[in-house]
Each structure stands twice: as C-alpha cells, then as structure tokens.
C-alpha cells in the first residue's frame, strides 16, 4: 500500500549503510488482513538482534519484490497504538529501539501528546523518532482549517499538521528537526462533471464518500472553488493540489 515501498527503501539503506549490524523489525498493525498479506511475503525468523526498528503503519507488499530483505526477522503486534501502550507500560524488560517511525499515524490516535511521549520513551540512547504527516499551510491544512465542521469524518479523526506536532514537541521539551517534503497531486479530474476518477480523488482529499451526493450544491461549489483557488496551482493545464508533507526527526 502507501508505506510498504518506503519501508523497503529504509531497510535497504540501513542494510547497505550498516552491513555488519543485525537488524530486526517490530510491526504494529491492527488489520489482520494487511498483516497477513505482509507476512505471506516474508520469512518467519525468530527475533534476536541488536538493532530494532518499530513501525506503526499499514504495511503491505514490503518484501514482495525485495528478496534481500527477506532475511530480516519481523515481530508482529496485531493491535492499535493505544493497546500496545497499555501492554508495554509497566514492563520491567521494556524493549527499546534505535529507530521508530510514525508515518501518517498521528491522525488516528486518541492523545497525540501521550503517543509521542510514549514512543519517544522507547528510544535507545541516540535513537531517532521519525514523524511524517501533512505540512502546516499545505493544501490539506488550508482545506481542513476552513471546512473542519463540514468535513468531520472517521478517515482522519485528528486533522493535525506538522505545526500541531511541533507544538506538542515543544510542550514536551523534546529536540527535533523539521524537513519539508514537497508534493503535489493532480486533481484536474475533480472539476470534470460525472468523472469517476475525480470522485475517488475528492473522497480521498475531503473524506466525503460520494462527494457530490453527500454535500449540498452550495457547499460542494464552495469546497471545489477553495480546492482550486486556495489549495492548488494551475500548471501546464493541470490543477495541482498542494499536498506537501513534513518529516520531523525527534532525538532521544
């Protein structure tokens, strides 16, 4: 899915950079279907190594085309972040990690501050926590800030951005670095009448399934105008949505 290729690249980079270091990965994935697809393409090897990674993301097809990664042992945790936090808290033999990443995860947790604090506490000395989500003042941010009441839905319960995360990090007194991830998305089809692809894109951006049927004509027109003129630029005849992201590295 969205993050599998990124994980493969990260692990490949680690293998090439640290060829003599043993690597293992812990996966936190609440969906048994996604976990099953991921596991089907891997090799089950007992977890025992000195360098640990922790991932809380939807992972599918990570190993399907990366044969050299199939020797890496994986530990599977079929649960959401809150349940993992309850399970781990209070343990004397707490497992710690050199690298943890939360890619597009903080939209779905109940308490952003406590989640960051918890995963940061699992870092080893000199460990790093990577948080990736949409950038403040991106098209996402502009849309959500303007139409938050109208676009409340369960796809992204927390409409947070890098700016919100930075505020949480400051309140926790944590040292961090921000790295912008410039991205655009072609949303030209959203402005074509009865366009199936456009409807799918609008569902993805707004969270509104059946966008044209679920909103009033007036609200639809407002949001489409906002998407076109406030959240996007026109380039080479295409309407490009500002989908900038941000990678925040938090130091142990």
C-alpha positions in Angstrom: 0.0 0.0 0.0 1.2 3.5 0.7 4.1 2.9 3.0 5.5 -0.5 2.0 7.9 0.8 -0.6 9.2 3.5 1.8 9.9 0.8 4.4 11.7 -1.3 1.9 13.9 1.7 1.0 14.6 2.5 4.6 15.6 -1.1 5.4 17.7 -1.4 2.2 19.5 1.8 3.2 20.2 0.5 6.7 21.5 -2.8 5.3 23.9 -1.1 2.9 25.0 1.5 5.5 25.4 -1.0 8.4 26.2 -4.3 6.7 27.7 -5.8 9.9 24.7 -4.8 12.2 21.9 -7.3 12.8 18.5 -5.7 12.1 15.1 -6.8 13.2 11.7 -5.1 12.9 8.6 -4.8 15.1 5.4 -4.2 13.2 2.3 -2.7 14.9 -0.6 -3.3 12.6 -4.2 -3.6 13.8 -5.6 -5.0 10.5 -5.2 -8.8 10.4 -5.8 -8.8 6.6 -3.0 -6.3 5.9 -0.7 -8.1 8.4 -1.5 -11.4 6.7 -0.6 -10.0 3.3 2.7 -8.7 4.6 3.6 -11.9 6.4 2.8 -14.0 3.4 5.7 -12.4 1.6 8.2 -12.7 4.4 10.2 -15.4 6.0 9.5 -16.2 9.7 12.7 -16.0 11.6 13.0 -15.6 15.4 13.6 -12.1 16.5 17.1 -11.7 18.0 19.3 -8.8 17.1 20.9 -5.6 18.4 19.3 -3.0 16.1 15.5 -2.7 16.4 13.0 -0.7 14.3 9.5 0.0 15.3 6.8 0.7 12.7 3.2 1.7 13.3 1.8 1.9 9.8 -0.2 -0.1 7.3 2.4 -2.4 5.6 1.6 -4.4 2.5 4.0 -5.9 -0.1 7.1 -4.7 1.7 9.0 -7.8 0.8 7.3 -8.9 -2.3 10.0 -7.5 -4.7 12.8 -7.1 -2.2 14.4 -10.5 -1.8 17.4 -9.3 0.1 15.1 -8.1 2.9 13.5 -11.5 3.5 16.2 -12.5 5.9 15.3 -9.7 8.3 13.2 -11.1 11.3 9.9 -9.4 12.0 7.8 -9.4 15.2 4.1 -8.9 14.7 1.8 -7.0 17.0 -1.8 -7.1 15.9 -3.2 -4.1 17.8 -3.6 -0.4 17.7 -1.2 2.1 19.3 -3.3 2.6 22.5 -3.5 -1.2 23.1 0.3 -1.5 22.6 0.9 1.3 25.0 -1.2 -0.4 27.7 0.5 -3.7 27.1 4.0 -2.3 27.3 3.6 0.2 30.1 4.8 -1.2 33.4 7.0 -3.9 31.9 10.4 -4.2 33.5 12.1 -5.6 30.4 10.9 -2.9 28.1 12.2 -3.3 24.6 13.9 -0.2 23.2 14.6 0.8 19.7 17.2 2.7 17.6 14.7 4.0 15.2 10.9 4.4 15.4 8.7 5.8 12.6 5.2 7.0 12.7 4.2 7.7 9.1 0.7 9.2 8.7 -0.2 7.7 12.1 -1.0 10.6 14.4 -4.2 11.3 12.6 -5.7 8.2 14.2 -4.6 8.2 17.9 -6.7 9.4 20.8 -4.0 11.5 22.5 -1.3 12.9 20.3 0.9 14.2 23.1 0.9 11.0 25.1 1.5 8.9 21.9 4.6 11.0 21.0 5.8 10.9 24.6 5.3 7.1 24.8 7.1 6.2 21.6 9.9 8.7 22.4 10.4 6.9 25.7 11.1 3.6 23.8 14.2 5.1 22.1 17.7 3.9 22.9 20.4 6.4 23.6 21.0 8.4 20.4 17.8 6.9 18.9 15.5 8.7 16.5 11.8 9.0 16.2 10.5 10.0 12.7 7.0 11.5 12.4 5.6 12.1 8.9 2.3 13.9 8.2 1.0 16.8 6.2 2.8 20.2 6.4 1.3 23.2 8.0 -0.1 25.6 5.4 -0.3 22.8 2.8 -3.5 22.4 0.8 -4.6 19.8 3.4 -4.2 22.3 6.2 -5.9 25.1 4.3 -8.9 22.9 3.4 -9.3 21.4 6.9 -9.0 24.8 8.7 -11.7 26.3 6.5 -14.1 23.4 6.4 -13.4 21.5 9.6 -17.0 21.3 10.8 -18.3 20.3 7.4 -15.7 17.6 6.7 -15.7 15.8 10.1 -15.3 12.1 9.4 -13.6 9.0 10.6 -11.0 8.8 7.8 -8.6 11.2 9.6 -10.2 11.9 13.1 -7.3 14.2 14.0 -6.9 16.9 11.4 -3.4 17.7 12.6 -0.4 19.1 10.7 3.3 19.5 11.3 2.6 22.7 13.1 0.5 20.9 15.7 3.1 18.2 16.2 5.8 20.9 16.7 3.6 22.5 19.4 3.4 19.1 21.2 7.1 18.6 20.9 7.8 22.0 22.4 5.4 21.3 25.3 7.3 18.0 26.0 10.7 19.8 25.8 12.0 17.5 23.0 14.7 18.3 20.5 13.6 17.9 16.9 14.3 18.8 13.2 11.8 19.7 10.5 12.3 18.5 6.9 9.7 19.6 4.3 8.6 17.0 1.7 7.3 18.9 -1.3 4.5 17.1 -3.1 1.7 17.9 -5.5 -1.3 15.9 -6.6 -3.1 16.3 -9.9 -6.8 16.9 -9.1 -7.9 18.1 -12.5 -10.5 15.3 -12.7 -12.2 16.7 -9.7 -13.5 19.5 -11.8 -14.9 17.4 -14.6 -18.6 16.6 -14.4 -19.5 12.9 -13.7 -15.9 11.9 -13.6 -15.3 8.6 -11.7 -11.7 9.3 -11.0 -12.4 12.8 -9.8 -15.0 11.4 -7.4 -12.4 9.0 -5.9 -9.9 11.8 -5.6 -12.4 14.0 -3.8 -13.2 11.2 -1.5 -9.5 10.9 -0.6 -9.0 14.6 -0.1 -12.2 15.5 1.7 -13.1 12.2 3.4 -16.6 12.5 1.9 -17.7 9.3 0.2 -19.9 10.2 -2.8 -18.8 13.8 -2.5 -21.4 15.1 -5.0 -24.3 13.4 -3.3 -23.3 13.8 0.4 -23.0 17.6 0.3 -25.4 20.4 -0.6 -24.8 22.0 -4.1 -23.8 25.2 -2.3 -21.2 23.6 -0.1 -19.9 21.5 -3.0 -19.3 24.6 -5.1 -17.6 26.3 -2.2 -15.2 23.5 -1.5 -14.4 22.9 -5.1 -13.7 26.7 -5.5 -11.5 26.5 -2.4 -9.6 23.5 -3.7 -8.9 25.1 -7.0 -8.1 28.7 -5.9 -6.7 28.4 -2.4 -5.2 24.9 -2.1 -3.8 24.4 -5.6 -1.9 26.0 -8.5 -2.5 25.6 -12.2 0.4 24.2 -14.2 0.5 23.1 -17.8 -3.3 23.0 -17.9 -3.5 20.8 -14.8 -4.8 21.7 -11.4 -2.1 20.6 -8.9 -3.1 20.3 -5.2 -0.5 21.3 -2.7 -0.1 18.0 -0.7 3.2 19.0 0.9 4.3 16.8 3.8 6.8 17.2 6.6 9.2 14.8 8.2 10.0 15.6 11.8 13.0 13.8 13.4 12.8 13.7 17.2 16.0 13.0 19.0 16.2 10.7 22.1 
